[in-house]
């Protein structure tokens, strides 16, 4: 039985990345957006160093927050990523002042 204070947590899906002329577009989705309604979303990203301990992987950078569309989808354009480098990224959404994260994915080496 749920009390009045129980809140369903947002379920995030980190979408695919896509190279475009201006940079790389990252896509994400809140799968249960209609029932959870997180306020804003974005992505964390960092250079991908392969399968290493998180301690050695480097700090995550955070994109600007964006508005979530009515269907739960959102996207962010990353500019100025270094060429010849892969990156890892993961989606996040802010729900009741808490950051909820999606799974990590890889942006392949940029050429």
Steps between C-alpha positions, in 0.01 A plus 500: 500500500634840402473801725425850376871583521613218270617628165572284201857549381561600140639221279756636256619359172824635357443517126737486207743771399505645151772701328368816334675793331496708822623222732342194659136469605428288809147364546323383812152411616309478825307178445236572763480877442120523516495369858826648636539839330865584574569872459808502273759269351848492354808282462828430670796428270875443516781357287470123478810325631385144441397251766674658800408549861273801544764651727735538200245594235500877555234745612161522333408828332137608506306645208254782532157396623226473238122479504351153461252455211143381562595145393789491752777546240776759510827570324811710542752616240862460611748724319878506502566135587860407422564309180658153514348442843207290622268622774261335740173662599192439711167674529363655816179670607417717797199378696411673825854642531659156455711404198403160357741343250461271203747243373834595340562478126797571275547761227741328257831662409431827320676563169 
